[in-house]
Amino acid sequence: MEGMSEREYSAHSGLSRGAIQKARKAGRLVVYSDGSINAAASDVRRADMTDPDQQRRSTGGDASFSGPADSASYLKARTALTVYQAQERQLAIQKKKGVLVDRARAETLVFRLARQERDVWVTWPSRVAALMAAEVAAGVERQSGGPVMIEAAILQRVLETHVRAQLDALADLRVSLGQ
């Protein structure tokens, strides 16, 4: 026999015999023609082909881990990826529940609502000026007893001036959706 048996290699590597059998089937071990295991070559091949996280788990934790020198950075990266994926799933769930909305869509809707409100106020004086002129004229006629004429066009210009001043003041308001 040129190399080690499965039991000997199991003791040498610190893995169970079942893990050695799985590694052999997966081609992670170098085997001599007589079926024995070339330990040195198999150690190198297993290190190259096996996920460091799997090696760590199979040997029982971090203390007995003998993987590549950058295993700590691998574990940090894997942890960061797992955290990111969990956060992404949580956001997807919140979006489905309606707790979260798309920021760009919300800003578009707020802008559209403000534009509609502004347009209503800009056209308001032309819609109500004649009615207001008639109501004011009727009220003054009742109090004074004589006919009074209030020009609707003048009242409309006065209303437009005041409405535009109010809209200019409101234009300075900014909606903050948080960043």
Sequence and secondary structure as in RCSB ss.txt:
>XXXX:A:sequence
MEGMSEREYSAHSGLSRGAIQKARKAGRLVVYSDGSINAAASDVRRADMTDPDQQRRSTGGDASFSGPADSASYL
KARTALTVYQAQERQLAIQKKKGVLVDRARAETLVFRLARQERDVWVTWPSRVAALMAAEVAAGVERQSGGPVMI
EAAILQRVLETHVRAQLDALADLRVSLGQ
>XXXX:A:secstr
  SB HHHHHHHHT  HHHHHHHHHHT S B TTS B HHHHHHHHHHHS HHHHHHHTTSSTT    TTHHHHH
HHHHHHHHHHHHHHHHHHHHHHTS   HHHHHHHHHHHHHHHHHHHHHHHHHHHHHHHHHHHHHHHHHHSS    
 HHHHHHHHHHHHHHHHHHHHT       
